[in-house]
Amino acid sequence: MPPSQAGDQGDLEGSAELRNSRTLRPGSAIGVGVVGGLAGLALLVPALLSGDRSWVLISSVVLALVLVWLFVVRPCAVIHDEGVRIVNPLRTIDITWPMIDDIKSKWALELFCGGKKYTAWGIPADPGRPRYGRGIFQVGANRVGLGKTVPDAEQKRPKVEAQTVAAEIESRITADQRRKDGRTPRIVSRTWEPVPVGLLLAGLAFWVIGTFVI
């Protein structure tokens, strides 16, 4: 990463909050997370209170709860003034508007920067709608709802899916280009998150111990 990008990255990551940020994740992810959490607790609590505890069951339920949080609840995209933050199960990716070269929506939201692809696991594509266009400046049938995806306070927000989020990102890129003041930092960073990685390793270790040791 060039030195200028490294400096801008520090400015972005050092801020207390991303300016005017909005977190996007499908409602189905929250629903599955709630149902999975309640089901897990319904199995875990009686297993812990039982006189004859089954550590295989307990460790399996704990691992399942960790996996549900990591792969269903945690993944999302955060739209803010300078760009987009992709939160994946174990990694976080920060990309600012000037660095995005292309947007696609094959199975999930995909951003292309300098020849590299970054996928937002938490923003799946709707298979019933056409894929997003082959280029962010292309005008055609695959441009889904451009101009309607950054709603005013009185407008109903669209369903969170790769096609609509891609359209919002394109409109924000266009708006950023029209500013022509060069103030938006040029950042592409991908980092491992210690808390999710630690939880996954701890859940796996507990399952191995509960299944093969205890």
Secondary structure by P-SEA (a helix, b strand, c coil): ccaaaaaaaaaaaacccccbbbbbbbaaaaaaaaaaaaaaaaaaaaaaacccccaaaaaaaaaaaaaaaaccccbbbbbcccbbbbbcccbbbbbcccccccccccccbbbbcccbbbbccccccccccccccccccccccccccccccccccccccccccaaaaaaaaaaaaaaaaaaccccccbbbbbbbbaaaaaaaaaaaaaaaaacccc
